[in-house]
Amino acid sequence: MSEKRTYIDLFAGCGGLSLGLNQSGWKGIFAIEKSPFAFSTLKHNLIDNLNHFDWPFWLDQKEHDINEVLKGYANELYELRGKVDLVAGGPPCQGFSTAGRRIENDKRNELIHSYIKFIRVVQPKIIFFENVKGFTQRFQRNKSKGLKYSELVEKSLRRSGKNFIGYDVAGELINFSDFGIPQKRTRFILVGIRKDIEIEKSCTPSNFFDKLFANKETFLINKGIGLNTSLKDAISDLLFQHGEVESPDSKGFKSAQYGKIESNYQTFLRGENENNIPDSHRFSNHGENTISLFENLIENAPRGKKLEGKIKKIFNIKKRGITVLSEGDKAPTLTSHPDDYVHYSEPRILTVREYARIQSFPDWYAFKEKYTTGGHLRRTEVPRYTQIGNAIPPLFGEQAGLALKDFINA
């Protein structure tokens, strides 16, 4: 079928999932993202450069809060009912994440109900939902005696009611490192198919996960990359030692030229990029004491796991746990805190472009707005590191998009 299938991306971030869906032949209708920083990156790449969305005239091409869209464009959304093939994306994860403090009353957790309301209004043919592993774990001290938000979503989507048909759904925890991503990153994935959609017996929501695993090896071979891309395979051509230059977008900072390509993964993500300096490859200006600490850690500390407790005291680490990365392994789950990680061979933290490589963003995908933020602004601003740390890897998004097309075309 040559006709491109349509989707709406909710909580779209900087566009990782939308890029994957673009690469797998889907056409976006619009994307909802509250952060002006993240939307700026999405707009630059997917709207201005790729013309990926058939954006409706009634919705401004800017950042939007999902609740404002639900309230302000109720009639327009209702007109889309049954006409959209897919609604993709999941609400912010900070309140559920085991990497953070898991705050049950975090207001962002309430966006689950906004997501469900959006589904009930638009009623797409299929649903693709993503969230952190902690989304499937109970809050032990809550009034509901340990609510799993994954169960809440599944029950709400299955339940038919007035003007709502309901969905057959299935969810699983998926480690993106199984799909060619050089990062150990486990996420909860839920797929739903509207109950009135006629499908083959082999196209149940549970079969989506079977298709993902069955197709991954052929997919990655066709891309020219393998299943076991290491951290070094991902970023060894981005070393500071390859040639120091002034950062093109940050006065007073240094960047570096590309080094020689050393892996198929690097060939794949660099593509036809003719720039000598990678986008968003600004190095931090570390002080002498920090550089000395990092040199000591690279030389003597254990690799690939967070340094905590007694080991922190041995190396005189003042901040919370830090991880010295292992070049031959996959990276741990990237967070929005770049100073959580020390590069495997150079005394520094990772750059934004290195973050992007680990998350499988191609080098032509440019990131916009501030590099970092701090203090109370962390609650409202989404700078470049955070945009990437929150994203769905495009390489996984593409594989998911191909599997989802099988269902809608069945």
N, C-alpha and C positions, 0 to 999 in steps of 0.2 A: 504494500500500500504506500503510494508516494505522498499522500496527504500527511502533513505534519500534525501530530497530536498536540493539544494545547494544555497548558497548566498555569496555575497561579502559585507563586512562591511566597509563603508566609514567613515572617521573621527571617528575611532573606540574607541579612548580614552583608558581607562584601561580595557575595555572589558565587561562592564555591559550588553549591548544589546547582544553581542555575547554569553555571558554566558546564558542569557535567551533563546536564540535560540538553543543553545546546549541542554538545559534542555527540550526543546519542540521538539527535534528530527531532527533539521536541521544540515547540515554539511557545514562548512565554506570552501570556496576556498582560500581566503586570506583576510587580513584586511589592510587598509591604515590608518596610524596614523603618524603624523609629529613629535610628541614629543618623544624623546628617553626615557624620564622618564615613560610616560604612556605606551609606547610600551613594556618597560621592564616588567611592571606588566602583561600586556596582554600575552606576550610571556611565562613568567614563569608559569602562570596558565592554559592558553588555548592551547598553543602549546606544551610546554615541559611536562606538567602534564596530560592534557586531550587528547592530540593529536587530537584536534578538527578540524584542518584545513588540507585539501589536498593541501598544498602550492605548487604552480607551480615552476618548476625548474628555470624559467627565472627571477624570482623575489626574491631578497635576503630577508631573514627573518629578517628584520630590519625596523626601522622607515622610512617612505617615505612621501614626499610631493605629494599631488594629481596632481599638475600641472607637476611635474617632471615625474610622472608615465604616465600621458596622453601624454607627449612629447616623453619620452624615450622608451615607450613600446606600441606605437600606433598599430603596427601590431599584437602584442600578444593580446591586448584588442579586436581588431576587430575580431580575431579568436574566441573569446568568444561570439560574437553576437548571440543572440537567444538561447544560450546553458545554460544560468544562470537563475535559477528560481526567484531569489530575489536579489535586491540591497537594503541594509538597511543603516540607519544612516543619520545624518544631519550635516551641517557645524557648526563651532564654533559660539556661540551665543552672545559673549560679546557685540558686537555692537548693538544688538537688545534688550538686556535684560533690563527690567524695574528695575531690582535690581542694575543696573549700571547707566551710564550716557547716554545711547542710542545715540551713535555716528554714524551718518549716513555714514560718510566717513571713518570709521574704515576699514582698508584694508581687515580684515577678512570677512567683508560682501561680498566682491567680490568672495569669494569661492562658493557662490550660483551659479555663472555662471560656475565654474569648475564642480560643482555637475551635473548641467544640461548637460554639455558637456559629462561627463562620461556616463550618462544615454543614451544619443544619440548614443554613440559609442557602448556600450555593449547591450543595449536594452533588459533588463531582462523581464521576464514574468510579474512580479509584483514589486512594489516599496513600501517601508516603510520609511517614512521621518519623522524626529522629530526635533523640535526646540522650543525655548522659546515662551511664550505667546506674548511677544513684537514683534515677527515675523509677527503677524497678525495686528499690529497697525501701523498707518501711521506716517511717519516722517513729522512733520507739516511745516518745513521750507525748504524742498528740492525743487529742480527745477521742479520736476514732480508733484508738488502740493499735496504732501502727498502720496508717494508710499507705498503700502503694499507689502512687499516682498513675502508674501504668495500668493498674486494674481499673481505676476510675475512668480513664480514657477509653479503654476497651469496652467496658460496660455501657458507657454513654453512646458509643458509636454502634454497638450491636442493637441497642434497644430501639425498636420501632415505636412510632407514636403518631400523633396528628400531624399530617403533612411531612412526615419524615419516615423514609423507607427503612433506614438502618443499613448496616454494613456487616459483612463477614470479615473478621479481622484475625490476624496472627502477628505475634511479635517475637523477636529473638534478640539476644545480645550478639553483636557482630564485632569482631576485631578487624579493623581496617588493614592491619599488617598482613592479613591473609589475602589481600586483594592488590598487592603490589605497592602499598604505601610504606615508606621506610620509617614507620612510627607505630609503636604499640598503643593503639587507641581503640578502646572498646566503647561501643555506643548501642543504645537500644533502638532498634528499627521496628516499626509497625507498618504493616501493609493492610489496607482495607479495600474490599470490592463491594460496591452497592448491591444489595440483595436482588434487585430486579434485573441486573445485567446477566445476560445469557453467556456462559463461558463453558469451555471444555472442562472435563473432569480433571485434567492435568493443570488447570489454571486456578487452583484455589490459592488463597493468601499464603498458606504454608508452603506451597510449591514454589513461591517466589524465592525463598531462601535456597531451595534445592537448585533452582536455575542459576542463582548467583554463584554457588560453589561449583556447579558443573561447568559453567562457562568461563570461569576466571582464567584458567591456564591458557586456553586458546586466545582469549582476549589479550592477555599480556604478551603472548608470543607475537601476535599480530601487531602489537604496538612496538615490538622490538625490545621489550624489557622483561625482566624475570620476576619471579615471586619473592625473591630474597634480596632485594635491594638494601644495602647497608647504608648507614649514615655517611660513610666516606664516599660510597657510590653516588650519593645525592648531592654532596656539597664540596667535594675536594677541589673543584675548579674555582672556588670562591674564596680562596685563602688570601689573607692580607699580603702575604709574601709574593703574590703574583704581580704586584706592581702598584704601589701607592699613588693615589691621585686625589685631587680635591673632590669632595662630595658635590655632585651637580645640584642638589636641592637643599643643602644645609651648610651655610657658611660656618667655617671654623671646625668642620669635621672632615675626616678622611674616608675615602672609599678605595676600591681596588679594581683593576682591570680583570677581565676574564683570564683564567688559566687554561691550559690545555685540557680538552675533553678527555676524561678518564673512565667513562662508563656509558653504557647504552641509555641509562636513565638520564644522564646529563645531556646526551644527544637529543633525546626525546623532548625534554623540557626547554632546552635552548632553541630548538627549532631553527627557523630562518632569521633569528634575531641578529641584526647587523651591528648593534651597539657594542662598543668596547667596554663600557661600564654598565654592569647590571643595575636595573632599577631597584631603588630602596635598599641599596647595599652600603648603608652608612655604618661605620664602626663607632662604637661608644668611646668617649674620651675618658678612659680609666685613669685613676691616679696611680702614683708609684706603688703605694701600699697594696692596692687592689691587684695590680699586675704581678707584684711579688707573691701575693697569696695564690693567685691563679697558677703561676709557674710552679709553685710548690705542690699544688693540688694535681696538676697534670703529671708531675714527676713521681708523686708518691701516693696519691689517694686512690682508693678503689674506684673502678669505672662502672658506669651504667646504673648506679643505684643512689638514692638520696643519702647524703651524709648527715647523720643525726646523732644525738646523744653524745657518747664519749668521743666519737670520731670528730665531732665538731670542736670539742675542747682541744683535742690533739693538734688540730690545724688552726686553732684560734679563729673559728668562724663565728661572727657575731650575729649574723642574720639567721632566718629560719633555714631549714634544710636546703642544701644545694647539691646538684648532681654534676659530676664530671662525665661528660659523654664518652661513649665507647665507639670508636670509629668502625669497628667490624660488626657491630650490632645495629639493630634498629633503634631509633630514638625513643625515649619515653614519651608519654602524652604531653604535647606542648600545652603550656598554660599561657595566660596573658601576662605573666611575669617573666620577661626575658632573663632577668638576673637569677632565675632558678637554675640555670645551666651554664656550665663552662665548656667552651669548645675543646674538642679532643686533642688538638695539637698547638693551638695558639692561645695565649693568656688573655682571653676576652670572652664576652658573651656572644651569642649568635646575632647575626644581622636580620633585618626584616626579610631580605631576599632568601637567606638560609632557612628561615621559618617557612617561607612560601614553598621552597623546594621540598622540604620535608612533608608539607601538606599537599604536594603534587600540583601546585599552581605553575603553569608555564611562565617562562621568563618575560613574555610580552605582556603579561597581566600586571598592570601598574597599580600601585597602592597610593592612596591619596590621604591628605590631611596630616595631623601630627604623628610623630613616631611613637611617643610615649606620653603618659600623663601621670598624675600622682595625687595623693591626699583625697579630699572629698570629691574631686573631679572624676575619680575612678568610677563613681556611681553613675555618672552621666555621659562621660566621653568614651568613645571607642576608637582609640588610635590604631596605628597600623599593626603593631604586634597583637593587639587584642582582636582586631578584625580577623587576622589569620588564625589565632588560637581558638576562636569561636567557630571557625568555618568547617563545613563538610568537605573533605578532600575531593576535588573535581574528578580525580581518576576513579574514585569509588562512585561518585555521582553518575558518571558516565555508564558504569557497569549496571548500576541500579536502573538507570533510564532505559537501557536496552532490555533488561528483564521486564520492566513495567510495560514496555511497548508490546511484548509478547502477549500480555494479558488483555490489553485493550484491543489488540488485533485478532484475538482468538474468536 
